[in-house]
């Protein structure tokens, strides 16, 4: 299991690094929150890969149950760190509940969207599902904040924050996630490819 974790280190470094840049478009987050969230989703993806290593080796996608369970746990830990960064925001800060709701929903919905790469065998469809998951997650974060201008906030926040975040996280995953596809998983875990 330690060797599997070691194979995920590039993913765990690249995801928060790239996600940081999605936060620059929204000055109130300075990218720190995006980097923390990017690390959280990458860590949850790593845990899902490790928990589902047998399924991945049999060319089966990770289970929704494991994604949900890991997403909730990772989201709660991330929510705690996001609460600690609330004083870094210049314009406004999300309430404590919104940090936890947002982090958990980003973890779960982005990983469920990312799971589509195994179902549809086409990266673009998975990317669109990841984008949708990010937009819905941002919407849940805003709604849990009880924002009076929720529609405008969700629309602007999705285009300026959630979509760039999803794009950069997906790029990190496509380059560095050992389980981006079954072939890469088998290669990274030392399994031989079946001759078809």
PyMOL commands that set and color helices and strands:
alter all, ss='L'
color gray80, all
select helices_A, chain A and resi 2-7+9-23+32-51+53-57+64-84+86-88+96-119+123-145+150-176+182-188
alter helices_A, ss='H'
color red, helices_A
deselect
rebuild
show_as cartoon
